[in-house]
């Protein structure tokens, strides 16, 4: 899966001259949390988050009275509070690479840009959560099994072959590598349709270290 497959196309963007109160109103009205900032040619020049705007609104940079504060805030523009050094990705970036960047940088979204710096989309944590859910078969009914497997070649082929032999249909699959004092091994999560939980557990048991959980879901 690539970024283009789950990004929001034509996201809401703002001009750098927009005031902070207007930007907050836009965020809340559209129920979003990030606003890419573009110039007159549609090129990305920054990004502002709800937290940035709230911080600007509550900042104690002035000693003006409460009556004068609204007038001041109206003069504070997005360009004054936006982040200018923005992490971006292209449409052909693998989803897992986008997730790694967001996790390592501690950010909630990535603007998607073309070769000229023009924005073509926006990918957020919510998009990645949705992709994660789909990969694990979160929207499908079936038997969910979570098991620990040895770190040996061919183990997954044996497990999927055993499921096929009992006419099970795998509709979700995920892996997690574990490395500790006990060595290297894997945790595997499968969502399987057209098979009963006890029969599925029995079929894969010879090929796993331990079945940690199995349930209808």
N, C-alpha and C positions, 0 to 999 in steps of 0.2 A: 504494500500500500504506500502511495506517495502523498505528499502534502496536498497536491491538487485534488485528491479524491475526498478530502474531508474539510478543506478550508472553506471559510465563508467568502464567497465571491462578492465583489463590489461592496466591501464593508463601509460603514459610515465613517467618514473622515471630516476633518475640520481644517479651517485656515488658521494660520498663526495669529491672525488679528482678532479671533473670537475671544470674548471676555470669559473670565473664569466662571461667573454665575451662569452665563448662557451655556457654557460647556457642561456644567453640572446638571442643568436642566435637561439638556439633550441626553446625557448618560442615563439619568433617572427615567426620563420619558421612554427611552428605547430599551431600558433594562439591560444595559451593557456596562462594562467596567473599563474599557480601553478605547482611546480615540487616537488613531494615527493622524499626524499632522502633515499636510502636503502643501506644496507651493502652488502657484498659479498654473503650472504645467502638469500638476498631478504627481510630482516626484516627492517621495517620502523625505521629510526633513526632521521628524521627531515623533515622539509618542507621549501621550499624557494619560495617566490613570485616574480613577476616581480618588484614590488616596492622595495623589499629587494635588488635585483640585481642592480637596477638603483641607489639606495641610495649608495651602495658600489662603484659603478662606479663614482659617482659624489662627493664622500666624500673628504673632505679636510684634511685627516689624514697625508698627506705628503706635503713637500715643493718641491717635485721634479718638474722639468720643464715639459712642455707639451710633449717634446720629450721622456722623461723618463717614463711618466705615462703609456703608453701602456704596457711596460715591467713589471711595477709593477702590473697592473691589471691582467696580465696573470698569476701572481703568487698568486693572491687571489682566493681561492677555495670556492666552495659552502659550505663546512663544516665550514668556517669562518664566514658566514653570515646567515646560516640557523637558523630557529627556532627549538630548540631541544625538548621543551615540547609541544607535538602536541596532540590536541584533536582528538580522533578517535571514530569510531562506528563500530559495527558489521553488517553483512549483514541482520540480522533479526531485526534491529532497525526500529521502525515505522518512516515513513517519517516526521511526525509532530514533533517527538522527535529530529531528525536530524536538522530540521528547527529551533527548539527552541534553540538548542546548538549554531548554527551558529549566530542566532540573538542576543542571550545573550552575546556571546563571541566576537561579531563583526568580524567574520572571513568569508572568502569566499568559503571555501571548507572543507571537512572532509574526510581524508583517511579512507578506510574501511579495517579492518584487521581481521585475524582469531585468534584463540587462541594462536598461537605461535608468533604473532607479524608480520606475513607475510602479505603483502598487497594483497588484492583481488579486490580492486576497489577504485574509487574516486567519491564522490558526491559533486557537486558544487551548487552555487546559481542558475546557469542557469538550472540545473536539477530540482531544486525545483520550479522555475518559470514555467517550462514546465509541471510539475505535477499539479501545481495550475491551469494553463490554461486548462488542460485536465479535471480536476474535475469540472470546471465551464462550460464545453462544448465549449471552445473557438474555436475549429476547426469545429464545427457543425453549420449549419444554423438553425434558429428557432426564437422563440420569447423569448427575455430576459426580465425577470421581477424582479424588486428589490422592496421589500416590508418590512415594519416593522410589527412584530407580537408580541402579548402578550407573556409573559413568563408563559404560562400555559400548563400543560400536555395535549397531544392529539392535539395540534394546528397543528403540521406538518402533522399528519395523516389526519386531516380534509382537509388541503390544497391539499395534494397529492390525496386524495379521490375525491375532487372536479375536479381536473385535469383529473383523470382517467374517471370520469363520462362524460366528454366532448371529450373523446378519445384522449387526449393529451399524448404525449410521453416525459417524463422527461429525458433529456440527459446531464444535468449539474445541480449541486446543491451545495450551500455553505452557511455557517452560520457565523454570527458575533454577539457576545453578547455585549450589551450596558448596563452599570450601571452608573447612574448619579442621580441627585436630583429628577428626575421624576420616579425613580425606575429601575427595571430590565426588559429588553425586548430584542428582537432579530431582527436582520436584516437578511433576507433570499434572496438569489439570485438563480433564477431558469432559466434554458434554456429548452424550451419546443418546440417540433416539432408537426406537424400535427394539429395545431390550430391557429386561427387568434388572433391578439393581443387584440382586443376589447372583444372577447369572453373569452379569458383567464383572463383578468382583471375582467370581470363580475363574473366569476366562483369563484375566490378566495377572492373577496372583502368582503364577510360576515365574513371571518376568519382572517382578518388582521386589524391592526390599520390604516395603510396608505400605498398606493401604490406609491412609490417614483419615479419609472421610469418603463416604459414598451416600448419595441421597437423591431422591426425586426432586427436581426443581424446575 
